[in-house]
């Protein structure tokens, strides 16, 4: 399923249990090594069946956050085992506010992956892919509000991954989606037509380079977009980069 700004909210009982417990684990209510409350207590708290609860625990286990132990219960694992490429896990971290170190690490991963994806897209994108990218930059420019802008922006980045024709790039879509959701929650672009148009313009440069089948220009344009987004959330990052190059 394609991530969206709304898709990171739970939509059913299973999702609600996973979301609440996941957030509480990330927040430290249940620290690493802690044993979660028993099935009866959790089933009563969430008003769900034991079947729903078991499925929720399987989901958290798949994210690397808990492990069922015989005669002990379900224990929270060490943070080093948590899957930070999982959109939920990443979103739970950023829902607490800005973690500068984690955000910079995430930006580094995006800078390693997305310019490469843009370069591949410049070599492999179809005419329809290119039309889609241009259409999405138009949607960003013409957005009526920040939510519509954010949706178009996310779809643009996911479309670049898809246009790369590399299945490994496509598979990191949830990571990129969660990263963009986090950026918009922490600091949206200027909520005006001028702000939307400026950001849409930087994305248009990516689409144009891909359309011109220029891998180097596409990678450079994508790199610029990611750095602008990073510096908007963490202005200190811009200063640190300046100091390092001085």
Buried (B, 14 or more C-beta within 10 A) or exposed (E): EEBBBEBBEBEEBBBBBBBBBBBBBBEEEBEBEBEBBEBEEBBEEBEBEEEBBBBBBBBBBEBBBBBEEEEEBBBBBEEEEBBBBBBBBBBBBBBEEBEEEBBBEBBEBBBEBBBBBBBBBBBBBEEEBBEBBBBBBBBBBBBEEBEBBBBBBBBBBBBBBBBBBBEEBBEBBBBBBBBBBBBBBBBBBEEEEEBBBBBBEBBBBBBBBBBEBBBEBBBBBBBBBBBBBBBBBBEEBBEEEEEEEE
